[in-house]
Amino acid sequence: MAECKPYADITNVMLAQAYVPYQRICTLMEPVAALKAGTVFPELVDVYK
Amino acid sequence: MDRDSILKRLTVLDFLAVDLQLYLDSHPDCTDTIKKYNEVVSEADGLREQYENLFGPLFSYRSYSKRDEFNWTDDPWPWENSFNFEIGGES
């Protein structure tokens, strides 16, 4: 199936408006890895790459 | 399972439960996640019962195993170093 995108698109973007994209679940991390990463959602690990 | 591995597994499962619950706060109708959340919680409670039957109470105010005697006071206290497992540093 298509590459799973873990967030919804932001439509009708307005100037100088902050947006937090709506989360979509794709995969969950392995439990132990999740504890060490601090989240079970891989897309939330180190977003500021 | 020995005591440390049950405690580690409980630490992992409780973390998952909290993280999934946070997701469910904003996605309350996501049935897959609800199913996963329920699995995590029931596995954790099963482990708590197993732990308590083998090693004594985890909580002073709640019990997961049907015990007649109250032995919260006669086990090593949670803050004693020997009672705690090491979470960091291993694979």
Backbone of each chain as nested JSON, in Angstrom:
{
  "chains": [
    {"id": "A", "residues": [
      {"number": 1, "name": "MET", "atoms": {"N": [0.868, -1.168, 0.0], "CA": [0.0, 0.0, 0.0], "C": [0.911, 1.225, 0.0]}},
      {"number": 2, "name": "ALA", "atoms": {"N": [0.325, 2.379, -0.296], "CA": [1.148, 3.578, -0.489], "C": [1.889, 3.881, 0.808]}},
      {"number": 3, "name": "GLU", "atoms": {"N": [2.976, 4.655, 0.657], "CA": [3.769, 5.081, 1.804], "C": [2.806, 5.74, 2.803]}},
      {"number": 4, "name": "CYS", "atoms": {"N": [2.8, 5.296, 4.055], "CA": [1.832, 5.824, 5.036], "C": [2.34, 7.158, 5.557]}},
      {"number": 5, "name": "LYS", "atoms": {"N": [1.503, 8.174, 5.458], "CA": [1.924, 9.501, 5.939], "C": [1.344, 9.711, 7.332]}},
      {"number": 6, "name": "PRO", "atoms": {"N": [2.184, 9.952, 8.345], "CA": [1.684, 9.967, 9.714], "C": [0.986, 11.251, 10.125]}},
      {"number": 7, "name": "TYR", "atoms": {"N": [0.615, 12.107, 9.171], "CA": [-0.1, 13.328, 9.572], "C": [-1.012, 13.743, 8.433]}},
      {"number": 8, "name": "ALA", "atoms": {"N": [-2.073, 14.464, 8.782], "CA": [-3.012, 14.923, 7.757], "C": [-2.457, 16.189, 7.121]}},
      {"number": 9, "name": "ASP", "atoms": {"N": [-2.875, 16.422, 5.875], "CA": [-2.423, 17.656, 5.214], "C": [-3.119, 18.855, 5.837]}},
      {"number": 10, "name": "ILE", "atoms": {"N": [-2.431, 19.972, 5.789], "CA": [-3.054, 21.215, 6.28], "C": [-3.559, 21.961, 5.059]}},
      {"number": 11, "name": "THR", "atoms": {"N": [-4.844, 22.197, 4.999], "CA": [-5.412, 22.876, 3.826], "C": [-5.671, 24.338, 4.165]}},
      {"number": 12, "name": "ASN", "atoms": {"N": [-5.982, 25.116, 3.162], "CA": [-6.174, 26.579, 3.204], "C": [-5.306, 27.228, 4.283]}},
      {"number": 13, "name": "VAL", "atoms": {"N": [-4.009, 27.111, 4.029], "CA": [-3.025, 27.67, 4.96], "C": [-3.135, 29.192, 4.93]}},
      {"number": 14, "name": "MET", "atoms": {"N": [-3.153, 29.816, 6.097], "CA": [-3.234, 31.281, 6.136], "C": [-1.907, 31.844, 6.604]}},
      {"number": 15, "name": "LEU", "atoms": {"N": [-1.684, 33.085, 6.229], "CA": [-0.422, 33.738, 6.579], "C": [-0.329, 33.876, 8.091]}},
      {"number": 16, "name": "ALA", "atoms": {"N": [0.88, 33.699, 8.606], "CA": [1.16, 33.939, 10.041], "C": [0.2, 33.173, 10.942]}},
      {"number": 17, "name": "GLN", "atoms": {"N": [-0.15, 31.97, 10.533], "CA": [-1.035, 31.143, 11.356], "C": [-0.283, 29.857, 11.697]}},
      {"number": 18, "name": "ALA", "atoms": {"N": [-0.212, 29.49, 12.955], "CA": [0.515, 28.275, 13.326], "C": [-0.394, 27.066, 13.159]}},
      {"number": 19, "name": "TYR", "atoms": {"N": [0.188, 25.97, 12.739], "CA": [-0.619, 24.749, 12.527], "C": [0.096, 23.568, 13.171]}},
      {"number": 20, "name": "VAL", "atoms": {"N": [-0.678, 22.674, 13.794], "CA": [-0.121, 21.385, 14.226], "C": [-0.85, 20.33, 13.402]}},
      {"number": 21, "name": "PRO", "atoms": {"N": [-0.144, 19.621, 12.515], "CA": [-0.853, 18.667, 11.655], "C": [-1.506, 17.563, 12.476]}},
      {"number": 22, "name": "TYR", "atoms": {"N": [-2.716, 17.152, 12.032], "CA": [-3.463, 16.116, 12.743], "C": [-2.742, 14.792, 12.561]}},
      {"number": 23, "name": "GLN", "atoms": {"N": [-2.513, 14.079, 13.655], "CA": [-1.713, 12.858, 13.586], "C": [-2.508, 11.698, 12.987]}},
      {"number": 24, "name": "ARG", "atoms": {"N": [-1.86, 10.931, 12.167], "CA": [-2.43, 9.667, 11.654], "C": [-1.48, 8.551, 12.095]}},
      {"number": 25, "name": "ILE", "atoms": {"N": [-2.07, 7.437, 12.549], "CA": [-1.197, 6.342, 12.988], "C": [-0.732, 5.56, 11.758]}},
      {"number": 26, "name": "CYS", "atoms": {"N": [0.564, 5.324, 11.647], "CA": [1.067, 4.408, 10.61], "C": [1.555, 3.15, 11.314]}},
      {"number": 27, "name": "THR", "atoms": {"N": [2.693, 3.259, 12.002], "CA": [3.174, 2.063, 12.722], "C": [3.49, 2.467, 14.156]}},
      {"number": 28, "name": "LEU", "atoms": {"N": [3.524, 1.496, 15.037], "CA": [3.927, 1.736, 16.421], "C": [5.285, 1.084, 16.627]}},
      {"number": 29, "name": "MET", "atoms": {"N": [6.096, 1.741, 17.424], "CA": [7.432, 1.204, 17.662], "C": [7.364, -0.014, 18.58]}},
      {"number": 30, "name": "GLU", "atoms": {"N": [8.442, -0.783, 18.592], "CA": [8.576, -1.894, 19.536], "C": [8.521, -1.34, 20.951]}},
      {"number": 31, "name": "PRO", "atoms": {"N": [7.839, -2.034, 21.872], "CA": [7.658, -1.489, 23.221], "C": [8.931, -0.992, 23.898]}},
      {"number": 32, "name": "VAL", "atoms": {"N": [9.987, -1.822, 23.895], "CA": [11.197, -1.396, 24.616], "C": [11.82, -0.2, 23.901]}},
      {"number": 33, "name": "ALA", "atoms": {"N": [11.838, -0.241, 22.576], "CA": [12.403, 0.885, 21.823], "C": [11.58, 2.141, 22.091]}},
      {"number": 34, "name": "ALA", "atoms": {"N": [10.265, 1.977, 22.237], "CA": [9.402, 3.139, 22.484], "C": [9.746, 3.773, 23.823]}},
      {"number": 35, "name": "LEU", "atoms": {"N": [9.959, 2.922, 24.832], "CA": [10.287, 3.467, 26.151], "C": [11.58, 4.263, 26.08]}},
      {"number": 36, "name": "LYS", "atoms": {"N": [12.548, 3.749, 25.344], "CA": [13.846, 4.421, 25.277], "C": [13.772, 5.673, 24.409]}},
      {"number": 37, "name": "ALA", "atoms": {"N": [12.907, 5.625, 23.374], "CA": [12.806, 6.806, 22.51], "C": [11.91, 7.862, 23.154]}},
      {"number": 38, "name": "GLY", "atoms": {"N": [11.065, 7.457, 24.065], "CA": [10.196, 8.412, 24.733], "C": [8.849, 8.569, 24.049]}},
      {"number": 39, "name": "THR", "atoms": {"N": [8.635, 7.764, 22.987], "CA": [7.324, 7.794, 22.349], "C": [7.125, 6.483, 21.599]}},
      {"number": 40, "name": "VAL", "atoms": {"N": [5.885, 6.094, 21.364], "CA": [5.619, 4.851, 20.639], "C": [5.384, 5.166, 19.159]}},
      {"number": 41, "name": "PHE", "atoms": {"N": [5.335, 6.475, 18.825], "CA": [5.083, 6.865, 17.437], "C": [6.402, 7.251, 16.771]}},
      {"number": 42, "name": "PRO", "atoms": {"N": [6.875, 6.46, 15.805], "CA": [8.188, 6.732, 15.199], "C": [8.263, 8.122, 14.575]}},
      {"number": 43, "name": "GLU", "atoms": {"N": [7.125, 8.611, 14.075], "CA": [7.185, 9.914, 13.39], "C": [7.429, 11.055, 14.372]}},
      {"number": 44, "name": "LEU", "atoms": {"N": [7.303, 10.776, 15.673], "CA": [7.518, 11.84, 16.659], "C": [8.932, 11.809, 17.219]}},
      {"number": 45, "name": "VAL", "atoms": {"N": [9.746, 10.887, 16.726], "CA": [11.115, 10.806, 17.246], "C": [11.984, 11.762, 16.435]}},
      {"number": 46, "name": "ASP", "atoms": {"N": [12.613, 12.755, 17.136], "CA": [13.597, 13.635, 16.497], "C": [13.035, 14.29, 15.237]}},
      {"number": 47, "name": "VAL", "atoms": {"N": [11.927, 15.032, 15.398], "CA": [11.268, 15.63, 14.223], "C": [12.119, 16.742, 13.629]}},
      {"number": 48, "name": "TYR", "atoms": {"N": [13.044, 17.276, 14.408], "CA": [13.767, 18.464, 13.928], "C": [15.027, 18.071, 13.17]}},
      {"number": 49, "name": "LYS", "atoms": {"N": [14.946, 16.986, 12.409], "CA": [16.153, 16.555, 11.661], "C": [16.514, 17.61, 10.618]}}
    ]},
    {"id": "B", "residues": [
      {"number": 1, "name": "MET", "atoms": {"N": [9.077, -15.858, 34.713], "CA": [9.879, -14.644, 34.603], "C": [10.41, -14.283, 35.984]}},
      {"number": 2, "name": "ASP", "atoms": {"N": [11.664, -13.772, 35.998], "CA": [12.181, -13.365, 37.307], "C": [11.688, -11.951, 37.608]}},
      {"number": 3, "name": "ARG", "atoms": {"N": [11.939, -11.532, 38.821], "CA": [11.369, -10.288, 39.306], "C": [11.759, -9.098, 38.445]}},
      {"number": 4, "name": "ASP", "atoms": {"N": [13.039, -8.996, 38.121], "CA": [13.479, -7.82, 37.36], "C": [12.831, -7.758, 35.989]}},
      {"number": 5, "name": "SER", "atoms": {"N": [12.693, -8.922, 35.343], "CA": [12.126, -8.836, 33.989], "C": [10.644, -8.505, 34.043]}},
      {"number": 6, "name": "ILE", "atoms": {"N": [9.957, -8.937, 35.089], "CA": [8.539, -8.542, 35.194], "C": [8.455, -7.034, 35.395]}},
      {"number": 7, "name": "LEU", "atoms": {"N": [9.303, -6.51, 36.284], "CA": [9.266, -5.065, 36.55], "C": [9.603, -4.274, 35.295]}},
      {"number": 8, "name": "LYS", "atoms": {"N": [10.609, -4.755, 34.541], "CA": [10.972, -4.029, 33.309], "C": [9.813, -4.049, 32.331]}},
      {"number": 9, "name": "ARG", "atoms": {"N": [9.199, -5.236, 32.184], "CA": [8.08, -5.356, 31.242], "C": [6.937, -4.444, 31.69]}},
      {"number": 10, "name": "LEU", "atoms": {"N": [6.691, -4.365, 32.998], "CA": [5.625, -3.485, 33.492], "C": [5.95, -2.027, 33.204]}},
      {"number": 11, "name": "THR", "atoms": {"N": [7.215, -1.66, 33.353], "CA": [7.616, -0.274, 33.053], "C": [7.339, 0.037, 31.596]}},
      {"number": 12, "name": "VAL", "atoms": {"N": [7.677, -0.891, 30.714], "CA": [7.454, -0.689, 29.274], "C": [5.962, -0.6, 28.972]}},
      {"number": 13, "name": "LEU", "atoms": {"N": [5.188, -1.536, 29.542], "CA": [3.758, -1.59, 29.232], "C": [3.038, -0.361, 29.766]}},
      {"number": 14, "name": "ASP", "atoms": {"N": [3.393, 0.072, 30.967], "CA": [2.72, 1.255, 31.515], "C": [3.046, 2.481, 30.681]}},
      {"number": 15, "name": "PHE", "atoms": {"N": [4.273, 2.549, 30.183], "CA": [4.62, 3.671, 29.319], "C": [3.762, 3.638, 28.049]}},
      {"number": 16, "name": "LEU", "atoms": {"N": [3.622, 2.442, 27.468], "CA": [2.798, 2.316, 26.256], "C": [1.368, 2.744, 26.535]}},
      {"number": 17, "name": "ALA", "atoms": {"N": [0.845, 2.313, 27.697], "CA": [-0.548, 2.64, 28.02], "C": [-0.727, 4.153, 28.069]}},
      {"number": 18, "name": "VAL", "atoms": {"N": [0.221, 4.839, 28.689], "CA": [0.102, 6.297, 28.782], "C": [0.186, 6.918, 27.395]}},
      {"number": 19, "name": "ASP", "atoms": {"N": [1.132, 6.454, 26.577], "CA": [1.306, 7.067, 25.26], "C": [0.09, 6.829, 24.367]}},
      {"number": 20, "name": "LEU", "atoms": {"N": [-0.447, 5.626, 24.418], "CA": [-1.633, 5.331, 23.606], "C": [-2.834, 6.122, 24.114]}},
      {"number": 21, "name": "GLN", "atoms": {"N": [-2.898, 6.272, 25.436], "CA": [-4.022, 7.041, 25.996], "C": [-3.95, 8.49, 25.525]}},
      {"number": 22, "name": "LEU", "atoms": {"N": [-2.742, 9.05, 25.474], "CA": [-2.603, 10.43, 24.989], "C": [-3.079, 10.534, 23.546]}},
      {"number": 23, "name": "TYR", "atoms": {"N": [-2.759, 9.524, 22.74], "CA": [-3.23, 9.543, 21.355], "C": [-4.755, 9.441, 21.324]}},
      {"number": 24, "name": "LEU", "atoms": {"N": [-5.293, 8.572, 22.193], "CA": [-6.744, 8.371, 22.189], "C": [-7.489, 9.617, 22.66]}},
      {"number": 25, "name": "ASP", "atoms": {"N": [-6.818, 10.455, 23.453], "CA": [-7.466, 11.714, 23.862], "C": [-7.937, 12.484, 22.631]}},
      {"number": 26, "name": "SER", "atoms": {"N": [-7.091, 12.506, 21.59], "CA": [-7.461, 13.307, 20.414], "C": [-8.056, 12.436, 19.312]}},
      {"number": 27, "name": "HIS", "atoms": {"N": [-7.986, 11.132, 19.483], "CA": [-8.561, 10.254, 18.457], "C": [-9.435, 9.189, 19.126]}},
      {"number": 28, "name": "PRO", "atoms": {"N": [-10.498, 9.612, 19.835], "CA": [-11.235, 8.65, 20.667], "C": [-11.916, 7.54, 19.886]}},
      {"number": 29, "name": "ASP", "atoms": {"N": [-12.082, 7.729, 18.574], "CA": [-12.821, 6.688, 17.836], "C": [-11.889, 5.808, 17.0]}},
      {"number": 30, "name": "CYS", "atoms": {"N": [-10.597, 5.827, 17.346], "CA": [-9.655, 5.007, 16.565], "C": [-9.664, 3.592, 17.137]}},
      {"number": 31, "name": "THR", "atoms": {"N": [-10.475, 2.724, 16.55], "CA": [-10.716, 1.41, 17.171], "C": [-9.452, 0.556, 17.263]}},
      {"number": 32, "name": "ASP", "atoms": {"N": [-8.59, 0.656, 16.242], "CA": [-7.368, -0.168, 16.304], "C": [-6.56, 0.18, 17.551]}},
      {"number": 33, "name": "THR", "atoms": {"N": [-6.458, 1.491, 17.798], "CA": [-5.654, 1.913, 18.949], "C": [-6.325, 1.523, 20.259]}},
      {"number": 34, "name": "ILE", "atoms": {"N": [-7.648, 1.571, 20.273], "CA": [-8.348, 1.172, 21.496], "C": [-8.068, -0.298, 21.775]}},
      {"number": 35, "name": "LYS", "atoms": {"N": [-8.078, -1.089, 20.706], "CA": [-7.809, -2.526, 20.876], "C": [-6.395, -2.73, 21.414]}},
      {"number": 36, "name": "LYS", "atoms": {"N": [-5.453, -2.002, 20.829], "CA": [-4.054, -2.132, 21.254], "C": [-3.921, -1.682, 22.71]}},
      {"number": 37, "name": "TYR", "atoms": {"N": [-4.589, -0.578, 23.039], "CA": [-4.55, -0.053, 24.414], "C": [-5.09, -1.083, 25.393]}},
      {"number": 38, "name": "ASN", "atoms": {"N": [-6.197, -1.705, 25.042], "CA": [-6.782, -2.714, 25.938], "C": [-5.852, -3.911, 26.106]}},
      {"number": 39, "name": "GLU", "atoms": {"N": [-5.184, -4.293, 25.011], "CA": [-4.244, -5.419, 25.111], "C": [-3.115, -5.077, 26.085]}},
      {"number": 40, "name": "VAL", "atoms": {"N": [-2.587, -3.855, 25.944], "CA": [-1.465, -3.45, 26.789], "C": [-1.891, -3.439, 28.252]}},
      {"number": 41, "name": "VAL", "atoms": {"N": [-3.067, -2.866, 28.516], "CA": [-3.518, -2.75, 29.904], "C": [-3.772, -4.133, 30.506]}},
      {"number": 42, "name": "SER", "atoms": {"N": [-4.392, -5.031, 29.701], "CA": [-4.697, -6.34, 30.305], "C": [-3.42, -7.146, 30.513]}},
      {"number": 43, "name": "GLU", "atoms": {"N": [-2.454, -7.002, 29.597], "CA": [-1.191, -7.727, 29.823], "C": [-0.509, -7.201, 31.083]}},
      {"number": 44, "name": "ALA", "atoms": {"N": [-0.539, -5.875, 31.254], "CA": [0.121, -5.289, 32.422], "C": [-0.558, -5.766, 33.708]}},
      {"number": 45, "name": "ASP", "atoms": {"N": [-1.881, -5.78, 33.717], "CA": [-2.565, -6.215, 34.943], "C": [-2.299, -7.688, 35.222]}},
      {"number": 46, "name": "GLY", "atoms": {"N": [-2.214, -8.503, 34.167], "CA": [-1.892, -9.912, 34.372], "C": [-0.518, -10.066, 34.983]}},
      {"number": 47, "name": "LEU", "atoms": {"N": [0.414, -9.225, 34.514], "CA": [1.774, -9.287, 35.054], "C": [1.798, -8.806, 36.495]}},
      {"number": 48, "name": "ARG", "atoms": {"N": [0.964, -7.797, 36.783], "CA": [0.946, -7.295, 38.168], "C": [0.487, -8.391, 39.118]}},
      {"number": 49, "name": "GLU", "atoms": {"N": [-0.539, -9.144, 38.668], "CA": [-1.039, -10.22, 39.523], "C": [0.051, -11.273, 39.7]}},
      {"number": 50, "name": "GLN", "atoms": {"N": [0.71, -11.606, 38.596], "CA": [1.78, -12.608, 38.659], "C": [2.888, -12.129, 39.595]}},
      {"number": 51, "name": "TYR", "atoms": {"N": [3.245, -10.839, 39.475], "CA": [4.315, -10.299, 40.319], "C": [3.934, -10.396, 41.774]}},
      {"number": 52, "name": "GLU", "atoms": {"N": [2.688, -9.985, 42.063], "CA": [2.279, -9.94, 43.472], "C": [2.2, -11.34, 44.072]}},
      {"number": 53, "name": "ASN", "atoms": {"N": [1.789, -12.292, 43.269], "CA": [1.728, -13.663, 43.798], "C": [3.127, -14.184, 44.126]}},
      {"number": 54, "name": "LEU", "atoms": {"N": [4.099, -13.727, 43.352], "CA": [5.454, -14.248, 43.549], "C": [6.262, -13.413, 44.533]}},
      {"number": 55, "name": "PHE", "atoms": {"N": [6.119, -12.081, 44.467], "CA": [7.08, -11.24, 45.167], "C": [6.458, -10.271, 46.159]}},
      {"number": 56, "name": "GLY", "atoms": {"N": [5.147, -10.277, 46.254], "CA": [4.56, -9.372, 47.225], "C": [3.93, -8.16, 46.561]}},
      {"number": 57, "name": "PRO", "atoms": {"N": [3.328, -7.286, 47.354], "CA": [2.503, -6.208, 46.798], "C": [3.311, -5.155, 46.064]}},
      {"number": 58, "name": "LEU", "atoms": {"N": [2.72, -4.617, 45.02], "CA": [3.309, -3.486, 44.3], "C": [2.779, -2.184, 44.866]}},
      {"number": 59, "name": "PHE", "atoms": {"N": [1.563, -2.22, 45.37], "CA": [0.943, -1.004, 45.885], "C": [0.494, -1.254, 47.325]}},
      {"number": 60, "name": "SER", "atoms": {"N": [0.529, -0.194, 48.144], "CA": [0.051, -0.37, 49.523], "C": [-1.471, -0.256, 49.553]}},
      {"number": 61, "name": "TYR", "atoms": {"N": [-2.056, 0.367, 48.552], "CA": [-3.484, 0.694, 48.623], "C": [-4.307, -0.112, 47.63]}},
      {"number": 62, "name": "ARG", "atoms": {"N": [-3.659, -1.14, 46.975], "CA": [-4.476, -1.906, 46.02], "C": [-3.754, -3.222, 45.832]}},
      {"number": 63, "name": "SER", "atoms": {"N": [-4.547, -4.284, 45.578], "CA": [-3.873, -5.579, 45.427], "C": [-4.375, -6.275, 44.18]}},
      {"number": 64, "name": "TYR", "atoms": {"N": [-3.474, -6.887, 43.446], "CA": [-3.84, -7.63, 42.238], "C": [-3.885, -9.115, 42.531]}},
      {"number": 65, "name": "SER", "atoms": {"N": [-3.51, -9.504, 43.77], "CA": [-3.602, -10.927, 44.089], "C": [-4.384, -11.021, 45.391]}},
      {"number": 66, "name": "LYS", "atoms": {"N": [-5.167, -12.08, 45.479], "CA": [-6.064, -12.228, 46.64], "C": [-5.213, -12.706, 47.811]}},
      {"number": 67, "name": "ARG", "atoms": {"N": [-4.849, -11.794, 48.693], "CA": [-4.004, -12.223, 49.821], "C": [-4.76, -12.011, 51.122]}},
      {"number": 68, "name": "ASP", "atoms": {"N": [-4.596, -12.918, 52.088], "CA": [-5.252, -12.73, 53.389], "C": [-4.396, -11.816, 54.244]}},
      {"number": 69, "name": "GLU", "atoms": {"N": [-3.072, -12.064, 54.196], "CA": [-2.264, -11.249, 55.134], "C": [-1.867, -9.941, 54.45]}},
      {"number": 70, "name": "PHE", "atoms": {"N": [-1.532, -8.933, 55.294], "CA": [-1.122, -7.634, 54.758], "C": [0.396, -7.563, 54.871]}},
      {"number": 71, "name": "ASN", "atoms": {"N": [1.139, -7.81, 53.775], "CA": [2.595, -7.857, 53.944], "C": [3.297, -6.714, 53.218]}},
      {"number": 72, "name": "TRP", "atoms": {"N": [2.589, -5.625, 53.063], "CA": [3.223, -4.455, 52.481], "C": [4.422, -4.027, 53.319]}},
      {"number": 73, "name": "THR", "atoms": {"N": [4.292, -4.204, 54.667], "CA": [5.34, -3.659, 55.532], "C": [6.533, -4.596, 55.657]}},
      {"number": 74, "name": "ASP", "atoms": {"N": [6.399, -5.88, 55.287], "CA": [7.553, -6.736, 55.579], "C": [8.411, -6.983, 54.343]}},
      {"number": 75, "name": "ASP", "atoms": {"N": [8.109, -6.322, 53.213], "CA": [8.987, -6.551, 52.046], "C": [10.065, -5.494, 52.015]}},
      {"number": 76, "name": "PRO", "atoms": {"N": [11.155, -5.626, 51.209], "CA": [12.081, -4.502, 51.076], "C": [11.316, -3.291, 50.547]}},
      {"number": 77, "name": "TRP", "atoms": {"N": [11.633, -2.1, 51.002], "CA": [10.896, -0.91, 50.58], "C": [11.31, -0.5, 49.166]}},
      {"number": 78, "name": "PRO", "atoms": {"N": [10.392, 0.054, 48.375], "CA": [10.655, 0.314, 46.963], "C": [11.889, 1.175, 46.733]}},
      {"number": 79, "name": "TRP", "atoms": {"N": [12.194, 2.052, 47.721], "CA": [13.324, 2.961, 47.455], "C": [14.662, 2.353, 47.824]}},
      {"number": 80, "name": "GLU", "atoms": {"N": [14.612, 1.126, 48.382], "CA": [15.914, 0.526, 48.728], "C": [16.638, 0.104, 47.459]}},
      {"number": 81, "name": "ASN", "atoms": {"N": [17.916, 0.449, 47.377], "CA": [18.634, 0.249, 46.136], "C": [18.571, -1.2, 45.656]}},
      {"number": 82, "name": "SER", "atoms": {"N": [18.689, -2.132, 46.611], "CA": [18.742, -3.541, 46.209], "C": [17.427, -3.964, 45.569]}},
      {"number": 83, "name": "PHE", "atoms": {"N": [16.364, -3.204, 45.856], "CA": [15.048, -3.608, 45.385], "C": [14.818, -3.171, 43.947]}},
      {"number": 84, "name": "ASN", "atoms": {"N": [15.699, -2.313, 43.449], "CA": [15.41, -1.72, 42.148], "C": [16.272, -2.322, 41.063]}},
      {"number": 85, "name": "PHE", "atoms": {"N": [15.687, -2.466, 39.868], "CA": [16.454, -3.002, 38.743], "C": [17.107, -1.847, 38.013]}},
      {"number": 86, "name": "GLU", "atoms": {"N": [18.038, -2.163, 37.144], "CA": [18.769, -1.138, 36.391], "C": [18.12, -1.038, 35.014]}},
      {"number": 87, "name": "ILE", "atoms": {"N": [17.5, 0.109, 34.613], "CA": [16.79, 0.201, 33.321], "C": [17.753, 0.616, 32.231]}},
      {"number": 88, "name": "GLY", "atoms": {"N": [18.685, 1.513, 32.54], "CA": [19.572, 2.035, 31.48], "C": [20.713, 1.072, 31.222]}},
      {"number": 89, "name": "GLY", "atoms": {"N": [21.478, 1.361, 30.214], "CA": [22.744, 0.674, 30.076], "C": [22.69, -0.715, 29.508]}},
      {"number": 90, "name": "GLU", "atoms": {"N": [21.488, -1.314, 29.363], "CA": [21.582, -2.645, 28.716], "C": [20.779, -2.588, 27.431]}},
      {"number": 91, "name": "SER", "atoms": {"N": [20.785, -3.661, 26.639], "CA": [20.199, -3.561, 25.275], "C": [18.724, -3.272, 25.354]}}
    ]}
  ]
}
